Amino acid sequence: MKFVSSIIGVALDCRDPDELADFYVELLGLEKTISSGNWAGIHTPQGIILAFQRVEEYVPPVWPWQEGEQQQMLHLDFKVDDLEKAVEHATKCGAKKAEVQYYDSSTVMFDPAGHPFCLSTVE
């Protein structure tokens, strides 16, 4: 029996939900649809909510992984057509490029709260 019909959202912990939502609004060209002080979010064209929740004690993950350090819980992957231009745009939005990269078809970036995300030409 199927109990879950779809994924409706992904929530990322951070210290400032509106600031992080504004970054993703600029990165993705979407609108902020939720803002309540402790929560902020945007809806993707596919109907998924990217939510950002306030956690006062938030500690950014360390990437690449290091034993004994804060680990990432997840990362977002975004499909892009032109990787070089997408990295340039993300950087202008406030992202930072990770020093360690593993693939020619994708680039690991960090959002302003330190969450890693990938820009990728491969689906």
N, C-alpha and C positions, 0 to 999 in steps of 0.2 A: 504494500500500500504506500502511496506517495503522500507524504505529509507536508513537504515544502514545495511550493509551486514555482518560486523564482527567487533570485537574489535581488533584494531591493536597495541594498546599500553597503558601503564600506566606511567605517569610522576610523579616523586617525587621531591619536592622542597628540596634544600640543599644549603650549602655555597660552597662546593667543589664537582662538578659533577664527576670529574675523580676519586677522592678518594672514593666516594660512589660507583661508578660503579666498581672500583677495588675490593671493599669488596664483592659485589654481584657476581663478576666473580669468586672469590675464594670460596665463599659459595656454589654457584651452579655448579661450574666446567664448566662455559661457557666462551666465548670470548667477549671482548669489541669490538663492531662493529661501534660505533659512538663516536667521540671525537672532539669537536670543541671549547673548552675553556668554553663556557657557557652551553654546553650540552654534555652529554655522555650517552651511552646506550649499552645494550646488547640485543640480540635476543634469545628468548627461543626456544626450539625445536618445540614448537607449533606455532611459527611464531609471537609471541607477543613481542613487544619491551618494555623492562623496561628502561625507560628514566629517566635521572637525570638532573634537570635544576637548574642553579645558581640563587639564590635569596639572595642578600647580607644581607637582614634583616631577614633571616630565623630564626624562633624560634621553637625549637623542641617541640612536643606535650607532655603534661603531661598524664601519664597513671599509674594507672587507672584515669579516668576522675575526674576532680575537677572543681566545678563551678567557673567561672571567670578566668580560666586558659586556655592556648592554647589547643584546642581540636585536636585530630587526624582527618584527612580528610578521610583516608582509612588505611587499613593495608593489607599486603600480607599474604596469607596462603600457606604453602608449605607442600606437602604430603611427609612423611618419613616412612621408614619401621622400623627403630630402633630409638626410640625417644631419649634414653640416648646417643647413639653415635652421633646423629644429633646435640643435644645440645652441646656436647663436641666439635664437629667440628665447629659449629657456634661460640663458644667461642674462639677457636683458631684463627678464621678468624677476630675476633675483636668485636663480638657481646657481649651484656651483657644480662643476664637473669633477667627478671622482678622479683621484690620481691613478687608481688601478682600474684598468679596463681589460675585459676578457675576449670580446668579440668585435669583429669589424662591422657587423650588421647592427650593432646597438651601442648606445653610450649610457653609462650609469651617471646619473645626476643626483644632487641632493637639493630638496626643497629648503626654504628658509628655516624650518624647524629641524632639519637634519635627516628627514626620511629619504632613503634612497628611492629613486624611480628610474625606469629605463625608457629611453626613446629608441625605437626599433623599426627597422625596415622590413622585418620578417614577422609574419602573423603566427 
